[in-house]
Amino acid sequence: MSEQEPLTATEREWMIRLNVAHSILVKAADHLRGRMKQVPYGSRDIAMIAKRIDRLLDMAEKTIPQEQYLSYKRNLRMSDYTVGVKGPARGTPREDEYGMWVTLNELNALVDGCHDHCAMCMLDKYGQKKCPIRRALDEIPNDVPRPMGGECPYMTEI
C-alpha cells in the first residue's frame, strides 16, 4: 500500500457526497420496500449498491492520514445535503411545457380551499372521474389512498 496522502478539498467534498449517497440509499430501501418488491431483484439491488458504496468508502477512508481522517469523520456528522430546484422555472422559455414551481405552502392553501367543495361533492362516479379539481389534485404527489372502484379519494380525505 502506498503512503497515505491528505485529501484535497475536492476529494473531501466528493467523499462526503458518497457518504450522503449511501445514507440516502439505506433510507430509500426502507421507504421504497413495497415498490422495490415490484421490481425484479429491486430490494436486493438497492441493498447491494448501498453495501458496495459502504465498502468503497471504508477502503478509501483507510488511505487518509489519521489526523485528517478524524477531522473528516467529525465534520461528516455535521454535513448535510439537500435536493432542490436548480433555478426558478418562472419566466423560462419552457414554462409552457413544464409549468411553474409552486411552494408547498401555496399548494396546502389550495388543498384547504378545495376541502369545502370536495366534502359536499354530489357528483356520481362518472362525474368524479371528470372533475377538474380531482384531476388537478391527482397531479400533485400525495399519499391520499385511492379507493377501489374509482370513487374520488378527495371527497372525504382532504
N, C-alpha and C positions, 0 to 999 in steps of 0.2 A: 504494500500500500504506500502511496506517495505521501509526502509531507502535507499536513493539514494547512490549507490556505484560508485566510479570512474571507468571509462573504463580502461581495461588493454590495452596494446599496440596491442595485437592480436585482441581484440574486436573492437578497434578503426579502425584497418585495414579492418576488415570484414564489419563494418558499412559503411565505405567509399565505399567498393565494392558493397554493396547493393544499395547505392545511385547511383553508376555508372550503375548498372543493371537497375534501374528504369529509369534513363536518356536514356539508350540505348533502352529500350522498348518503351518509348514515341516517340523517333525519328524513331524507326523501324516501328511503327504503321503508321506513316506518309509516309515513303518511301516504305512500302510494302502494301499500301492500296489496290492497284489493285490485288496483289497476294492473300491477305487475303480475298478478296471478293470471290475468287475461292474455299476457304476452308470453309466448313460448320462452322459457328459461329466464323470464324477466327478473324475478326475485333473486335467482342465483347470480345473474349477470351484474345486477346493481351492487350486490354484496361483494362479488369478485372484484369489480372495479374499485370499490372503496378499500378493500383489503390490499390490492396492488398499489394504490396510491400510498396507503399507510406504510407498506414495506419499502417503497421507494423513498419516502420521506425519512424513514428510520435509517436507511443506508446513507442517504445524502447528509443527514444530520451528523453522522459519525465522521464526516470529512471536515467539519467545522472545528476550529480550535476551541478548547474547553471554555475559556473566558467569554468568547463571543457567543458560544452555544448557550450558556446560562443566561446571558442578556437577551438573546433571541427568544428563548423559551418564556422568560418573564414578560417580554413585550407581546408575545403571541397571545397570551391570555387577555391582553388589553386591546388586541386588534379586532376590528370588525369590518366587514364589507357589506354594502347594501347593493341591491339591484334596482335600477331605476331607468328612467327615460333619458336618452342621450341629450335630447334637446326639445324645446317646445314644438308641438305639432301645429299650433295655430298659425295661420298665415303662410304655411308652406305650400308649394305648388301641388303637393299630393294630398292636401286636406280633403278634397272630394272623395278620394279613394280610401283613405284611412280614417276619416273623421277627425274629431277633436278630442283632446285629453280633458277629462272631467275629473275633479278631485273626488275622493271618497265621501267627503262631507257634502258635496253637491249631489252626488248620487243618493246618499242617505236622505237628503231633503226631498228628492223626487220620489223615492220609495215611500217616505212618510206621507207625501201628498197623495199617493195612489191608494193609501190604506182605506180611506173612507169610500172611495169609488169601488174598489175591489170587494170590500166587505159587504156591500149592498148589491153586488152583481146579480142581475136577473137573467143573464144570457144562458141559453141552453148550451150543451156540449159543443155543438157545431159553431155557435156564435163565439164561444170562448176560444176556440181554435183560431178564429179570425180576428180576435180582439187586438187592436194595435198596442194597447198598454201591455198585454201579455207578451206580445212579440218583442216589444222593446225591453221588458224585464228579462225575457229569455236570453237576450243578447248580453246581458250583464252577468259575469261569472258569479254564481251564488250557490249556497248549499241548501236551497229550498228543495225538499224531497218531491219527486214527481210521482203523483198518484197514478195507479193503474187505470186504464180506461180512458185516458185523455182529458180528464177533468182539469180545470185550471188550478195549479198549485197555489196561486196567489190569493184566491178567494178567502182563505182562512189563515194563510201563513204570514202575510205581510204584517 
